[in-house]
Amino acid sequence: MTGTRHHRDGEQARSGTVSPRRSGTTTDRHIVRISGREPAYPARARRRGIEGDVEIEIALDRTGAVVDVQILDARPPGVFERAVRRAVAGWLFQVPTGEGPLRLRETIRFRLTSR
């Protein structure tokens, strides 16, 4: 799943692909995010021209609600993690009937672009 959020001055925070994982094994089931916004680009990082990536693991309950977010890797560290946690906590996914709980991995990419 890919998403883009436009910021006031044309900069974007892009999300990467969601790779569904269930109990440590990959599943081919299609899981779709049905609500929630992309992480906000931290103002300080934007002003300093910092770009980066945050790899996360998301735990979902049977309804598709996020119950836990683990930061697996962040480059650079200490810049984007808070924005990612805040946004992802409000995401909701469509989970196939009878599935769950599930764990997903996603890399959120923060890139500065101009129009």
SVG drawing of the C-alpha trace seen along z (x, -y; Angstrom):
<svg xmlns="http://www.w3.org/2000/svg" viewBox="-15 -26 36 45">
<polyline fill="none" stroke="black" stroke-width="0.4" points="0.0,0.0 1.4,-3.4 0.2,-6.8 1.2,-10.4 0.5,-13.3 1.1,-16.8 2.4,-19.4 1.8,-23.2 4.8,-24.0 4.6,-21.1 6.8,-18.7 5.6,-15.1 6.0,-12.2 5.5,-8.9 4.8,-5.6 6.1,-2.4 4.7,1.0 2.8,3.0 4.1,6.6 1.5,8.7 3.0,11.0 1.2,13.5 2.8,15.1 6.2,14.7 5.2,16.2 4.3,14.4 0.8,14.6 -0.6,13.8 -3.8,12.4 -4.5,8.8 -4.7,6.4 -5.8,2.8 -5.5,-0.3 -9.0,-1.8 -8.4,-4.9 -5.7,-7.0 -3.4,-9.7 0.2,-9.6 2.7,-10.8 3.3,-14.5 6.8,-15.6 8.5,-17.0 9.0,-20.7 12.5,-20.7 13.5,-17.9 11.9,-19.8 13.7,-23.1 17.0,-21.2 16.4,-19.3 16.5,-15.9 15.1,-12.9 14.8,-9.4 13.1,-6.0 11.4,-4.3 10.8,-0.5 8.0,0.6 6.1,3.6 2.4,3.1 0.2,5.5 -3.5,5.6 -6.4,7.1 -9.2,9.1 -11.1,5.8 -8.0,4.3 -7.3,1.8 -3.6,1.1 -2.8,2.5 1.0,2.0 3.7,0.3 7.4,1.3 10.2,-0.7 12.5,1.8 14.9,-0.7 15.1,-4.5 17.5,-6.4 18.5,-8.8 17.6,-7.8 15.6,-10.1 14.0,-12.2 10.9,-10.6 9.8,-8.0 7.4,-10.1 5.5,-11.2 5.3,-7.6 4.0,-6.3 1.4,-9.0 0.0,-8.5 0.1,-4.7 -1.7,-4.4 -4.8,-5.8 -4.7,-3.6 -7.4,-1.0 -7.0,2.0 -9.5,4.2 -8.6,7.7 -10.0,10.8 -12.8,12.5 -11.5,15.0 -8.0,13.6 -6.2,11.9 -4.5,11.0 -1.9,10.1 1.5,8.4 2.5,6.2 5.8,4.6 6.0,1.3 8.7,-1.2 7.7,-4.8 9.8,-7.1 10.2,-10.8 11.3,-12.7 11.4,-16.4 10.2,-17.3 9.3,-20.5 6.6,-21.1"/>
</svg>
